[in-house]
Amino acid sequence: MKPAHDLLIVGGGPAGLATALHAVRAGFDVVVAEPRRAPVDKACGEGLMPGAVRALQALGVTVPGQPLAGIRYVQDGRGVQAAFRQGLGLGVRRTSLHLALHTAVVEAGVPVLPLRVSGVRQDATGVTASGTGLRARWLIAADGLHSPVRRSLGLTTTSRGTPRYGLRRHYAVVPQSPYVEVHWAPQGEAYVTPLGPRLLGVALLTSWRSPFATQLAGFHQLAARLPAEAAVTDVRGAGPLRQRASTRVHGRVLLVGDAAGYIDALTGEGLSLALTGAEVLVDHLRRGAPAGYESAWKAATRRHRLLTDCLVRARQQPRLARLIVPTAERLPRLFTTAVNALA
């Protein structure tokens, strides 16, 4: 059967929607399958690095948010900060980001169908999404951290190490500074992201399986700034965070965003990587070189993967974890360089 579309994108999160926008601009006929109604919320640090802000601007997508000047690490009463050198970041509610991208995709004429895809069948000319009747020349799996498409194709590989999880909540509290604060404690990290004049997003990354309030109490200085009555949203969770894919290209199926593989949210680059990956993927399809996407994805994410893996490994060694902030404090230029290498 002849494919009805050039691209079928499974998943209407930021990675899938950005892929759709790039694909339409490249002249592809695109359809998106996403069973959830927009806007979709999820556990997320909600801080866009300057590179992600530039990527959205290049797509013509405007998102309301709070400007971010840089990153500040805090541990045991000590702190060190690094300013972004190439523009500001942006603190953005996940729902605001999703709605802006979804609106842009719909306005570009791309159908977003309320369909759930869990398996695919492919042949020499195209890919069919099981149970939907949709068929396209290429299928893009952008269906998230625990990608059903990736699992159905046997592309999920075993991850080593202690599983880590993310928890997020919002507080009606005035931000203390225009920096994203990363608080380090024995049980994990707390990310404090300014999202508005009186709104903070607090995301906890941890290997401990205990309630949000219990974990937050371990960040003594931070917890004192966040009274329970200031909480304005419920807790959302995600994980295990580390997910590995054996390949990003499997015949006519290509993986993007979290579905393509994920190490940890520790460096706050998930959305930047999703937007970058979308552009790289579509560029290779446009040039008729889909197989090259695998090596291009590895090249585009290599620096992030190396730094994130090193930090996660250090985090799992108590003696090393205690040295992360003091080392950044003693070597501020190195810390600034590291922050901006990912920005």
C-alpha positions, 0 to 999 in steps of 0.5 A: 500500500502506498504511504499516505504521508511522508512522515508520521510523528508518534508523540506530540511533545516538544520533540515531536512538534518541533520535528513537525515544524521543521518537516513542514518547512522542508516540504514534507507531508506530515501527520502527528499522532498524540492521544493527549489533549493540549496542553500536556503537562509533565515533570520537567525542570522548565528551564530553557537554556539559551540554545533552546531559546534560539531554536524556538526563535528560529522556528518562529515560536514565541513562549511567555516566560521569565528570563534566566541569567545563568546557573547557580550551584548551592551546597552546605551554605556555599554557592557559585554562579555562572552567567550565560554568555550567549543570551538569556535562558527562559523559565517556562511552564511546560504547559505554556511551551507545549501549547505554543508549539502545538498552536504553531503546528496546527497553524502550519496545517499539520493534522494532530490526531488523537491516536495512540500508537504502540507498535509499527510494521514496516516494509520497503516502502513505508511504515504502518502504525498498528491499529490506526490505519496511518501509513507513511514513508517514515515514522518518527518515534517522539513518544517520550522517555519510555517510548512504546515504539522503541520498546516494541522494536526491541531497541531499549537496552538495559541501563546500569546504575542506581535508577534516578527519578524526577519530582516537580512542584510549583510555589507562589514565591518570589524568585531570589535571583534570575539564576536557576539554582541547583541545590546539592544534598546527599539525597539528590539535587533540587532545581529552582527555576524562576517561572514568573514574578511570583512563581518558582518551579522546584524539581527534585532529582533523586534515587530515593523513593520517598514523598516530595515533602520528605525529600524537600525537607533534606534541602534545609535552606531551600525548604525554609523558603518554600512553605507548604501553603505556597504550593500551587500545583500537585507533585508530578513525577517521572522516571527512571530517567536513564533510558538507552536506545541501541540505535536511533535509526531502525529501517524506516523508523527514527527516534528523537527526543527522550525516545532516542535515549536519555541519561539524566536531567542533571544538566537541564539540557533535555529540551535543548537536545530535543529541539536540536535533534528534531532539526538534525533528523529532518535535515538528514531526511531532506538530504535523502540520508536518513542513515546519517542521522545516527552519527549526527545525533551522537555528534550533536549530543556527545558533549552533553552525554559525556558531562552528564554521565560524569556528573551522575557518576560523581553524584553516586560517589558520596566523597566526590559529590561533596566536592562538586560545588567546592571545586566549582567555587575554586575554579569559577572560570572552568565552571562558567566554561562548562555551563556555557558549553551546554548553553 
